[in-house]
Amino acid sequence: MANETSRDPRYHTQRTQQRLQELIDHLREDIEEVDEPQFKAMFETSAEVLTGLKTAFQHYEQKSESAWRQ
């Protein structure tokens, strides 16, 4: 049975944001380790896309977009 914390949407959005940030940081760190331009572009693009997704989770939490308001 789920506890109250796990039933709170913010618990899940915050955990997801944390994991996304970890992946964003990892991608950006790896950019410095490889010299291939295509690799760097792919990892930087991936980091940017994930940053946008993380922002969407923040907007959901803050109800800052009309789509997230009831």
mmCIF file of the N, C-alpha and C atoms, coordinates in Angstrom:
data_MODEL
# 
_entry.id   MODEL 
# 
loop_
_atom_site.group_PDB 
_atom_site.id 
_atom_site.type_symbol 
_atom_site.label_atom_id 
_atom_site.label_alt_id 
_atom_site.label_comp_id 
_atom_site.label_asym_id 
_atom_site.label_entity_id 
_atom_site.label_seq_id 
_atom_site.pdbx_PDB_ins_code 
_atom_site.Cartn_x 
_atom_site.Cartn_y 
_atom_site.Cartn_z 
_atom_site.occupancy 
_atom_site.B_iso_or_equiv 
_atom_site.pdbx_formal_charge 
_atom_site.auth_seq_id 
_atom_site.auth_comp_id 
_atom_site.auth_asym_id 
_atom_site.auth_atom_id 
_atom_site.pdbx_PDB_model_num 
ATOM 1   N N  . MET A 1 1  ? 0.843  -1.189 0.000   1.00 0.00 ? 1  MET A N  1 
ATOM 2   C CA . MET A 1 1  ? 0.000  0.000  0.000   1.00 0.00 ? 1  MET A CA 1 
ATOM 3   C C  . MET A 1 1  ? 0.882  1.244  0.000   1.00 0.00 ? 1  MET A C  1 
ATOM 4   N N  . ALA A 1 2  ? 0.521  2.220  -0.777  1.00 0.00 ? 2  ALA A N  1 
ATOM 5   C CA . ALA A 1 2  ? 1.292  3.450  -0.913  1.00 0.00 ? 2  ALA A CA 1 
ATOM 6   C C  . ALA A 1 2  ? 1.110  4.337  0.308   1.00 0.00 ? 2  ALA A C  1 
ATOM 7   N N  . ASN A 1 3  ? 2.203  4.996  0.717   1.00 0.00 ? 3  ASN A N  1 
ATOM 8   C CA . ASN A 1 3  ? 2.069  5.941  1.822   1.00 0.00 ? 3  ASN A CA 1 
ATOM 9   C C  . ASN A 1 3  ? 1.646  7.300  1.270   1.00 0.00 ? 3  ASN A C  1 
ATOM 10  N N  . GLU A 1 4  ? 1.350  8.209  2.178   1.00 0.00 ? 4  GLU A N  1 
ATOM 11  C CA . GLU A 1 4  ? 0.839  9.528  1.768   1.00 0.00 ? 4  GLU A CA 1 
ATOM 12  C C  . GLU A 1 4  ? 1.846  10.291 0.914   1.00 0.00 ? 4  GLU A C  1 
ATOM 13  N N  . THR A 1 5  ? 3.120  10.175 1.242   1.00 0.00 ? 5  THR A N  1 
ATOM 14  C CA . THR A 1 5  ? 4.141  10.893 0.475   1.00 0.00 ? 5  THR A CA 1 
ATOM 15  C C  . THR A 1 5  ? 4.130  10.454 -0.978  1.00 0.00 ? 5  THR A C  1 
ATOM 16  N N  . SER A 1 6  ? 4.057  9.156  -1.212  1.00 0.00 ? 6  SER A N  1 
ATOM 17  C CA . SER A 1 6  ? 4.131  8.673  -2.588  1.00 0.00 ? 6  SER A CA 1 
ATOM 18  C C  . SER A 1 6  ? 2.860  8.969  -3.381  1.00 0.00 ? 6  SER A C  1 
ATOM 19  N N  . ARG A 1 7  ? 1.796  9.377  -2.703  1.00 0.00 ? 7  ARG A N  1 
ATOM 20  C CA . ARG A 1 7  ? 0.561  9.727  -3.396  1.00 0.00 ? 7  ARG A CA 1 
ATOM 21  C C  . ARG A 1 7  ? 0.523  11.216 -3.755  1.00 0.00 ? 7  ARG A C  1 
ATOM 22  N N  . ASP A 1 8  ? 1.471  11.974 -3.232  1.00 0.00 ? 8  ASP A N  1 
ATOM 23  C CA . ASP A 1 8  ? 1.562  13.404 -3.518  1.00 0.00 ? 8  ASP A CA 1 
ATOM 24  C C  . ASP A 1 8  ? 2.297  13.590 -4.849  1.00 0.00 ? 8  ASP A C  1 
ATOM 25  N N  . PRO A 1 9  ? 1.658  14.209 -5.857  1.00 0.00 ? 9  PRO A N  1 
ATOM 26  C CA . PRO A 1 9  ? 2.324  14.389 -7.156  1.00 0.00 ? 9  PRO A CA 1 
ATOM 27  C C  . PRO A 1 9  ? 3.652  15.124 -7.056  1.00 0.00 ? 9  PRO A C  1 
ATOM 28  N N  . ARG A 1 10 ? 3.773  16.048 -6.117  1.00 0.00 ? 10 ARG A N  1 
ATOM 29  C CA . ARG A 1 10 ? 5.017  16.806 -5.981  1.00 0.00 ? 10 ARG A CA 1 
ATOM 30  C C  . ARG A 1 10 ? 6.193  15.903 -5.614  1.00 0.00 ? 10 ARG A C  1 
ATOM 31  N N  . TYR A 1 11 ? 5.921  14.864 -4.829  1.00 0.00 ? 11 TYR A N  1 
ATOM 32  C CA . TYR A 1 11 ? 6.964  13.898 -4.479  1.00 0.00 ? 11 TYR A CA 1 
ATOM 33  C C  . TYR A 1 11 ? 7.562  13.312 -5.763  1.00 0.00 ? 11 TYR A C  1 
ATOM 34  N N  . HIS A 1 12 ? 6.721  12.942 -6.684  1.00 0.00 ? 12 HIS A N  1 
ATOM 35  C CA . HIS A 1 12 ? 7.175  12.313 -7.922  1.00 0.00 ? 12 HIS A CA 1 
ATOM 36  C C  . HIS A 1 12 ? 7.803  13.326 -8.875  1.00 0.00 ? 12 HIS A C  1 
ATOM 37  N N  . THR A 1 13 ? 7.235  14.519 -8.960  1.00 0.00 ? 13 THR A N  1 
ATOM 38  C CA . THR A 1 13 ? 7.826  15.517 -9.853  1.00 0.00 ? 13 THR A CA 1 
ATOM 39  C C  . THR A 1 13 ? 9.200  15.949 -9.351  1.00 0.00 ? 13 THR A C  1 
ATOM 40  N N  . GLN A 1 14 ? 9.356  16.073 -8.056  1.00 0.00 ? 14 GLN A N  1 
ATOM 41  C CA . GLN A 1 14 ? 10.651 16.475 -7.500  1.00 0.00 ? 14 GLN A CA 1 
ATOM 42  C C  . GLN A 1 14 ? 11.705 15.390 -7.700  1.00 0.00 ? 14 GLN A C  1 
ATOM 43  N N  . ARG A 1 15 ? 11.313 14.125 -7.489  1.00 0.00 ? 15 ARG A N  1 
ATOM 44  C CA . ARG A 1 15 ? 12.246 13.016 -7.724  1.00 0.00 ? 15 ARG A CA 1 
ATOM 45  C C  . ARG A 1 15 ? 12.645 12.957 -9.194  1.00 0.00 ? 15 ARG A C  1 
ATOM 46  N N  . THR A 1 16 ? 11.688 13.151 -10.077 1.00 0.00 ? 16 THR A N  1 
ATOM 47  C CA . THR A 1 16 ? 11.981 13.109 -11.505 1.00 0.00 ? 16 THR A CA 1 
ATOM 48  C C  . THR A 1 16 ? 12.891 14.263 -11.894 1.00 0.00 ? 16 THR A C  1 
ATOM 49  N N  . GLN A 1 17 ? 12.630 15.445 -11.363 1.00 0.00 ? 17 GLN A N  1 
ATOM 50  C CA . GLN A 1 17 ? 13.493 16.590 -11.652 1.00 0.00 ? 17 GLN A CA 1 
ATOM 51  C C  . GLN A 1 17 ? 14.919 16.337 -11.185 1.00 0.00 ? 17 GLN A C  1 
ATOM 52  N N  . GLN A 1 18 ? 15.059 15.725 -10.034 1.00 0.00 ? 18 GLN A N  1 
ATOM 53  C CA . GLN A 1 18 ? 16.389 15.419 -9.511  1.00 0.00 ? 18 GLN A CA 1 
ATOM 54  C C  . GLN A 1 18 ? 17.117 14.446 -10.445 1.00 0.00 ? 18 GLN A C  1 
ATOM 55  N N  . ARG A 1 19 ? 16.411 13.423 -10.894 1.00 0.00 ? 19 ARG A N  1 
ATOM 56  C CA . ARG A 1 19 ? 17.028 12.451 -11.804 1.00 0.00 ? 19 ARG A CA 1 
ATOM 57  C C  . ARG A 1 19 ? 17.364 13.082 -13.161 1.00 0.00 ? 19 ARG A C  1 
ATOM 58  N N  . LEU A 1 20 ? 16.476 13.933 -13.641 1.00 0.00 ? 20 LEU A N  1 
ATOM 59  C CA . LEU A 1 20 ? 16.766 14.627 -14.898 1.00 0.00 ? 20 LEU A CA 1 
ATOM 60  C C  . LEU A 1 20 ? 18.015 15.487 -14.749 1.00 0.00 ? 20 LEU A C  1 
ATOM 61  N N  . GLN A 1 21 ? 18.125 16.208 -13.630 1.00 0.00 ? 21 GLN A N  1 
ATOM 62  C CA . GLN A 1 21 ? 19.299 17.065 -13.414 1.00 0.00 ? 21 GLN A CA 1 
ATOM 63  C C  . GLN A 1 21 ? 20.573 16.234 -13.347 1.00 0.00 ? 21 GLN A C  1 
ATOM 64  N N  . GLU A 1 22 ? 20.505 15.075 -12.710 1.00 0.00 ? 22 GLU A N  1 
ATOM 65  C CA . GLU A 1 22 ? 21.673 14.197 -12.659 1.00 0.00 ? 22 GLU A CA 1 
ATOM 66  C C  . GLU A 1 22 ? 22.094 13.783 -14.071 1.00 0.00 ? 22 GLU A C  1 
ATOM 67  N N  . LEU A 1 23 ? 21.134 13.452 -14.903 1.00 0.00 ? 23 LEU A N  1 
ATOM 68  C CA . LEU A 1 23 ? 21.439 13.057 -16.277 1.00 0.00 ? 23 LEU A CA 1 
ATOM 69  C C  . LEU A 1 23 ? 21.972 14.239 -17.087 1.00 0.00 ? 23 LEU A C  1 
ATOM 70  N N  . ILE A 1 24 ? 21.371 15.406 -16.903 1.00 0.00 ? 24 ILE A N  1 
ATOM 71  C CA . ILE A 1 24 ? 21.851 16.625 -17.582 1.00 0.00 ? 24 ILE A CA 1 
ATOM 72  C C  . ILE A 1 24 ? 23.315 16.878 -17.212 1.00 0.00 ? 24 ILE A C  1 
ATOM 73  N N  . ASP A 1 25 ? 23.616 16.810 -15.925 1.00 0.00 ? 25 ASP A N  1 
ATOM 74  C CA . ASP A 1 25 ? 24.993 17.036 -15.466 1.00 0.00 ? 25 ASP A CA 1 
ATOM 75  C C  . ASP A 1 25 ? 25.935 15.995 -16.058 1.00 0.00 ? 25 ASP A C  1 
ATOM 76  N N  . HIS A 1 26 ? 25.506 14.744 -16.089 1.00 0.00 ? 26 HIS A N  1 
ATOM 77  C CA . HIS A 1 26 ? 26.334 13.669 -16.634 1.00 0.00 ? 26 HIS A CA 1 
ATOM 78  C C  . HIS A 1 26 ? 26.625 13.896 -18.122 1.00 0.00 ? 26 HIS A C  1 
ATOM 79  N N  . LEU A 1 27 ? 25.598 14.257 -18.874 1.00 0.00 ? 27 LEU A N  1 
ATOM 80  C CA . LEU A 1 27 ? 25.783 14.518 -20.302 1.00 0.00 ? 27 LEU A CA 1 
ATOM 81  C C  . LEU A 1 27 ? 26.776 15.651 -20.523 1.00 0.00 ? 27 LEU A C  1 
ATOM 82  N N  . ARG A 1 28 ? 26.641 16.708 -19.765 1.00 0.00 ? 28 ARG A N  1 
ATOM 83  C CA . ARG A 1 28 ? 27.526 17.871 -19.950 1.00 0.00 ? 28 ARG A CA 1 
ATOM 84  C C  . ARG A 1 28 ? 28.958 17.571 -19.515 1.00 0.00 ? 28 ARG A C  1 
ATOM 85  N N  . GLU A 1 29 ? 29.104 16.728 -18.499 1.00 0.00 ? 29 GLU A N  1 
ATOM 86  C CA . GLU A 1 29 ? 30.456 16.319 -18.097 1.00 0.00 ? 29 GLU A CA 1 
ATOM 87  C C  . GLU A 1 29 ? 31.114 15.489 -19.198 1.00 0.00 ? 29 GLU A C  1 
ATOM 88  N N  . ASP A 1 30 ? 30.350 14.595 -19.811 1.00 0.00 ? 30 ASP A N  1 
ATOM 89  C CA . ASP A 1 30 ? 30.896 13.733 -20.850 1.00 0.00 ? 30 ASP A CA 1 
ATOM 90  C C  . ASP A 1 30 ? 31.293 14.515 -22.098 1.00 0.00 ? 30 ASP A C  1 
ATOM 91  N N  . ILE A 1 31 ? 30.663 15.646 -22.340 1.00 0.00 ? 31 ILE A N  1 
ATOM 92  C CA . ILE A 1 31 ? 31.017 16.476 -23.494 1.00 0.00 ? 31 ILE A CA 1 
ATOM 93  C C  . ILE A 1 31 ? 32.500 16.851 -23.446 1.00 0.00 ? 31 ILE A C  1 
ATOM 94  N N  . GLU A 1 32 ? 33.002 17.088 -22.259 1.00 0.00 ? 32 GLU A N  1 
ATOM 95  C CA . GLU A 1 32 ? 34.399 17.506 -22.093 1.00 0.00 ? 32 GLU A CA 1 
ATOM 96  C C  . GLU A 1 32 ? 35.380 16.350 -22.274 1.00 0.00 ? 32 GLU A C  1 
ATOM 97  N N  . GLU A 1 33 ? 34.897 15.119 -22.257 1.00 0.00 ? 33 GLU A N  1 
ATOM 98  C CA . GLU A 1 33 ? 35.785 13.962 -22.300 1.00 0.00 ? 33 GLU A CA 1 
ATOM 99  C C  . GLU A 1 33 ? 36.020 13.407 -23.706 1.00 0.00 ? 33 GLU A C  1 
ATOM 100 N N  . VAL A 1 34 ? 35.224 13.820 -24.673 1.00 0.00 ? 34 VAL A N  1 
ATOM 101 C CA . VAL A 1 34 ? 35.325 13.277 -26.027 1.00 0.00 ? 34 VAL A CA 1 
ATOM 102 C C  . VAL A 1 34 ? 35.528 14.435 -27.008 1.00 0.00 ? 34 VAL A C  1 
ATOM 103 N N  . ASP A 1 35 ? 36.348 14.209 -28.008 1.00 0.00 ? 35 ASP A N  1 
ATOM 104 C CA . ASP A 1 35 ? 36.678 15.267 -28.962 1.00 0.00 ? 35 ASP A CA 1 
ATOM 105 C C  . ASP A 1 35 ? 35.811 15.271 -30.218 1.00 0.00 ? 35 ASP A C  1 
ATOM 106 N N  . GLU A 1 36 ? 34.984 14.276 -30.417 1.00 0.00 ? 36 GLU A N  1 
ATOM 107 C CA . GLU A 1 36 ? 34.184 14.187 -31.639 1.00 0.00 ? 36 GLU A CA 1 
ATOM 108 C C  . GLU A 1 36 ? 33.062 15.241 -31.630 1.00 0.00 ? 36 GLU A C  1 
ATOM 109 N N  . PRO A 1 37 ? 33.026 16.121 -32.630 1.00 0.00 ? 37 PRO A N  1 
ATOM 110 C CA . PRO A 1 37 ? 32.032 17.201 -32.665 1.00 0.00 ? 37 PRO A CA 1 
ATOM 111 C C  . PRO A 1 37 ? 30.579 16.696 -32.683 1.00 0.00 ? 37 PRO A C  1 
ATOM 112 N N  . GLN A 1 38 ? 30.308 15.619 -33.410 1.00 0.00 ? 38 GLN A N  1 
ATOM 113 C CA . GLN A 1 38 ? 28.942 15.096 -33.468 1.00 0.00 ? 38 GLN A CA 1 
ATOM 114 C C  . GLN A 1 38 ? 28.487 14.585 -32.097 1.00 0.00 ? 38 GLN A C  1 
ATOM 115 N N  . PHE A 1 39 ? 29.398 13.940 -31.394 1.00 0.00 ? 39 PHE A N  1 
ATOM 116 C CA . PHE A 1 39 ? 29.098 13.469 -30.037 1.00 0.00 ? 39 PHE A CA 1 
ATOM 117 C C  . PHE A 1 39 ? 28.760 14.650 -29.135 1.00 0.00 ? 39 PHE A C  1 
ATOM 118 N N  . LYS A 1 40 ? 29.604 15.675 -29.186 1.00 0.00 ? 40 LYS A N  1 
ATOM 119 C CA . LYS A 1 40 ? 29.373 16.861 -28.356 1.00 0.00 ? 40 LYS A CA 1 
ATOM 120 C C  . LYS A 1 40 ? 28.017 17.490 -28.674 1.00 0.00 ? 40 LYS A C  1 
ATOM 121 N N  . ALA A 1 41 ? 27.692 17.587 -29.961 1.00 0.00 ? 41 ALA A N  1 
ATOM 122 C CA . ALA A 1 41 ? 26.417 18.188 -30.364 1.00 0.00 ? 41 ALA A CA 1 
ATOM 123 C C  . ALA A 1 41 ? 25.243 17.341 -29.876 1.00 0.00 ? 41 ALA A C  1 
ATOM 124 N N  . MET A 1 42 ? 25.355 16.021 -30.022 1.00 0.00 ? 42 MET A N  1 
ATOM 125 C CA . MET A 1 42 ? 24.276 15.143 -29.580 1.00 0.00 ? 42 MET A CA 1 
ATOM 126 C C  . MET A 1 42 ? 24.069 15.244 -28.070 1.00 0.00 ? 42 MET A C  1 
ATOM 127 N N  . PHE A 1 43 ? 25.143 15.247 -27.308 1.00 0.00 ? 43 PHE A N  1 
ATOM 128 C CA . PHE A 1 43 ? 25.009 15.306 -25.853 1.00 0.00 ? 43 PHE A CA 1 
ATOM 129 C C  . PHE A 1 43 ? 24.523 16.673 -25.390 1.00 0.00 ? 43 PHE A C  1 
ATOM 130 N N  . GLU A 1 44 ? 24.991 17.746 -26.028 1.00 0.00 ? 44 GLU A N  1 
ATOM 131 C CA . GLU A 1 44 ? 24.516 19.081 -25.649 1.00 0.00 ? 44 GLU A CA 1 
ATOM 132 C C  . GLU A 1 44 ? 23.042 19.239 -26.003 1.00 0.00 ? 44 GLU A C  1 
ATOM 133 N N  . THR A 1 45 ? 22.638 18.752 -27.161 1.00 0.00 ? 45 THR A N  1 
ATOM 134 C CA . THR A 1 45 ? 21.226 18.808 -27.549 1.00 0.00 ? 45 THR A CA 1 
ATOM 135 C C  . THR A 1 45 ? 20.377 18.006 -26.570 1.00 0.00 ? 45 THR A C  1 
ATOM 136 N N  . SER A 1 46 ? 20.848 16.837 -26.197 1.00 0.00 ? 46 SER A N  1 
ATOM 137 C CA . SER A 1 46 ? 20.119 16.003 -25.232 1.00 0.00 ? 46 SER A CA 1 
ATOM 138 C C  . SER A 1 46 ? 19.968 16.720 -23.897 1.00 0.00 ? 46 SER A C  1 
ATOM 139 N N  . ALA A 1 47 ? 21.034 17.357 -23.445 1.00 0.00 ? 47 ALA A N  1 
ATOM 140 C CA . ALA A 1 47 ? 20.979 18.096 -22.181 1.00 0.00 ? 47 ALA A CA 1 
ATOM 141 C C  . ALA A 1 47 ? 19.970 19.232 -22.261 1.00 0.00 ? 47 ALA A C  1 
ATOM 142 N N  . GLU A 1 48 ? 19.921 19.921 -23.391 1.00 0.00 ? 48 GLU A N  1 
ATOM 143 C CA . GLU A 1 48 ? 18.969 21.023 -23.564 1.00 0.00 ? 48 GLU A CA 1 
ATOM 144 C C  . GLU A 1 48 ? 17.530 20.523 -23.574 1.00 0.00 ? 48 GLU A C  1 
ATOM 145 N N  . VAL A 1 49 ? 17.285 19.415 -24.254 1.00 0.00 ? 49 VAL A N  1 
ATOM 146 C CA . VAL A 1 49 ? 15.934 18.840 -24.295 1.00 0.00 ? 49 VAL A CA 1 
ATOM 147 C C  . VAL A 1 49 ? 15.499 18.420 -22.893 1.00 0.00 ? 49 VAL A C  1 
ATOM 148 N N  . LEU A 1 50 ? 16.388 17.771 -22.166 1.00 0.00 ? 50 LEU A N  1 
ATOM 149 C CA . LEU A 1 50 ? 16.055 17.348 -20.808 1.00 0.00 ? 50 LEU A CA 1 
ATOM 150 C C  . LEU A 1 50 ? 15.845 18.542 -19.880 1.00 0.00 ? 50 LEU A C  1 
ATOM 151 N N  . THR A 1 51 ? 16.574 19.616 -20.113 1.00 0.00 ? 51 THR A N  1 
ATOM 152 C CA . THR A 1 51 ? 16.363 20.843 -19.333 1.00 0.00 ? 51 THR A CA 1 
ATOM 153 C C  . THR A 1 51 ? 14.961 21.387 -19.578 1.00 0.00 ? 51 THR A C  1 
ATOM 154 N N  . GLY A 1 52 ? 14.509 21.341 -20.829 1.00 0.00 ? 52 GLY A N  1 
ATOM 155 C CA . GLY A 1 52 ? 13.140 21.765 -21.140 1.00 0.00 ? 52 GLY A CA 1 
ATOM 156 C C  . GLY A 1 52 ? 12.115 20.885 -20.458 1.00 0.00 ? 52 GLY A C  1 
ATOM 157 N N  . LEU A 1 53 ? 12.363 19.591 -20.430 1.00 0.00 ? 53 LEU A N  1 
ATOM 158 C CA . LEU A 1 53 ? 11.453 18.668 -19.755 1.00 0.00 ? 53 LEU A CA 1 
ATOM 159 C C  . LEU A 1 53 ? 11.427 18.933 -18.253 1.00 0.00 ? 53 LEU A C  1 
ATOM 160 N N  . LYS A 1 54 ? 12.585 19.185 -17.676 1.00 0.00 ? 54 LYS A N  1 
ATOM 161 C CA . LYS A 1 54 ? 12.657 19.502 -16.246 1.00 0.00 ? 54 LYS A CA 1 
ATOM 162 C C  . LYS A 1 54 ? 11.874 20.786 -15.958 1.00 0.00 ? 54 LYS A C  1 
ATOM 163 N N  . THR A 1 55 ? 11.972 21.755 -16.844 1.00 0.00 ? 55 THR A N  1 
ATOM 164 C CA . THR A 1 55 ? 11.216 23.006 -16.699 1.00 0.00 ? 55 THR A CA 1 
ATOM 165 C C  . THR A 1 55 ? 9.718  22.737 -16.737 1.00 0.00 ? 55 THR A C  1 
ATOM 166 N N  . ALA A 1 56 ? 9.287  21.832 -17.593 1.00 0.00 ? 56 ALA A N  1 
ATOM 167 C CA . ALA A 1 56 ? 7.858  21.481 -17.651 1.00 0.00 ? 56 ALA A CA 1 
ATOM 168 C C  . ALA A 1 56 ? 7.393  20.902 -16.321 1.00 0.00 ? 56 ALA A C  1 
ATOM 169 N N  . PHE A 1 57 ? 8.205  20.084 -15.697 1.00 0.00 ? 57 PHE A N  1 
ATOM 170 C CA . PHE A 1 57 ? 7.857  19.540 -14.379 1.00 0.00 ? 57 PHE A CA 1 
ATOM 171 C C  . PHE A 1 57 ? 7.769  20.664 -13.346 1.00 0.00 ? 57 PHE A C  1 
ATOM 172 N N  . GLN A 1 58 ? 8.682  21.630 -13.412 1.00 0.00 ? 58 GLN A N  1 
ATOM 173 C CA . GLN A 1 58 ? 8.639  22.772 -12.488 1.00 0.00 ? 58 GLN A CA 1 
ATOM 174 C C  . GLN A 1 58 ? 7.369  23.582 -12.699 1.00 0.00 ? 58 GLN A C  1 
ATOM 175 N N  . HIS A 1 59 ? 6.999  23.796 -13.945 1.00 0.00 ? 59 HIS A N  1 
ATOM 176 C CA . HIS A 1 59 ? 5.780  24.554 -14.237 1.00 0.00 ? 59 HIS A CA 1 
ATOM 177 C C  . HIS A 1 59 ? 4.548  23.812 -13.729 1.00 0.00 ? 59 HIS A C  1 
ATOM 178 N N  . TYR A 1 60 ? 4.554  22.495 -13.833 1.00 0.00 ? 60 TYR A N  1 
ATOM 179 C CA . TYR A 1 60 ? 3.444  21.715 -13.287 1.00 0.00 ? 60 TYR A CA 1 
ATOM 180 C C  . TYR A 1 60 ? 3.341  21.933 -11.779 1.00 0.00 ? 60 TYR A C  1 
ATOM 181 N N  . GLU A 1 61 ? 4.468  21.838 -11.090 1.00 0.00 ? 61 GLU A N  1 
ATOM 182 C CA . GLU A 1 61 ? 4.476  22.028 -9.637  1.00 0.00 ? 61 GLU A CA 1 
ATOM 183 C C  . GLU A 1 61 ? 3.984  23.408 -9.246  1.00 0.00 ? 61 GLU A C  1 
ATOM 184 N N  . GLN A 1 62 ? 4.427  24.413 -9.963  1.00 0.00 ? 62 GLN A N  1 
ATOM 185 C CA . GLN A 1 62 ? 4.103  25.802 -9.644  1.00 0.00 ? 62 GLN A CA 1 
ATOM 186 C C  . GLN A 1 62 ? 2.745  26.228 -10.206 1.00 0.00 ? 62 GLN A C  1 
ATOM 187 N N  . LYS A 1 63 ? 2.157  25.384 -11.029 1.00 0.00 ? 63 LYS A N  1 
ATOM 188 C CA . LYS A 1 63 ? 0.898  25.709 -11.712 1.00 0.00 ? 63 LYS A CA 1 
ATOM 189 C C  . LYS A 1 63 ? 1.035  27.028 -12.470 1.00 0.00 ? 63 LYS A C  1 
ATOM 190 N N  . SER A 1 64 ? 2.230  27.228 -13.048 1.00 0.00 ? 64 SER A N  1 
ATOM 191 C CA . SER A 1 64 ? 2.502  28.487 -13.728 1.00 0.00 ? 64 SER A CA 1 
ATOM 192 C C  . SER A 1 64 ? 2.013  28.506 -15.188 1.00 0.00 ? 64 SER A C  1 
ATOM 193 N N  . GLU A 1 65 ? 1.571  27.387 -15.686 1.00 0.00 ? 65 GLU A N  1 
ATOM 194 C CA . GLU A 1 65 ? 1.006  27.312 -17.037 1.00 0.00 ? 65 GLU A CA 1 
ATOM 195 C C  . GLU A 1 65 ? -0.483 27.012 -16.940 1.00 0.00 ? 65 GLU A C  1 
ATOM 196 N N  . SER A 1 66 ? -1.256 27.568 -17.823 1.00 0.00 ? 66 SER A N  1 
ATOM 197 C CA . SER A 1 66 ? -2.711 27.377 -17.758 1.00 0.00 ? 66 SER A CA 1 
ATOM 198 C C  . SER A 1 66 ? -3.102 25.906 -17.868 1.00 0.00 ? 66 SER A C  1 
ATOM 199 N N  . ALA A 1 67 ? -2.332 25.114 -18.588 1.00 0.00 ? 67 ALA A N  1 
ATOM 200 C CA . ALA A 1 67 ? -2.660 23.694 -18.733 1.00 0.00 ? 67 ALA A CA 1 
ATOM 201 C C  . ALA A 1 67 ? -2.597 22.950 -17.406 1.00 0.00 ? 67 ALA A C  1 
ATOM 202 N N  . TRP A 1 68 ? -1.838 23.438 -16.444 1.00 0.00 ? 68 TRP A N  1 
ATOM 203 C CA . TRP A 1 68 ? -1.686 22.751 -15.163 1.00 0.00 ? 68 TRP A CA 1 
ATOM 204 C C  . TRP A 1 68 ? -2.624 23.258 -14.090 1.00 0.00 ? 68 TRP A C  1 
ATOM 205 N N  . ARG A 1 69 ? -3.420 24.255 -14.410 1.00 0.00 ? 69 ARG A N  1 
ATOM 206 C CA . ARG A 1 69 ? -4.384 24.772 -13.426 1.00 0.00 ? 69 ARG A CA 1 
ATOM 207 C C  . ARG A 1 69 ? -5.704 24.045 -13.581 1.00 0.00 ? 69 ARG A C  1 
ATOM 208 N N  . GLN A 1 70 ? -6.383 23.847 -12.480 1.00 0.00 ? 70 GLN A N  1 
ATOM 209 C CA . GLN A 1 70 ? -7.691 23.181 -12.533 1.00 0.00 ? 70 GLN A CA 1 
ATOM 210 C C  . GLN A 1 70 ? -8.795 24.188 -12.590 1.00 0.00 ? 70 GLN A C  1 
# 
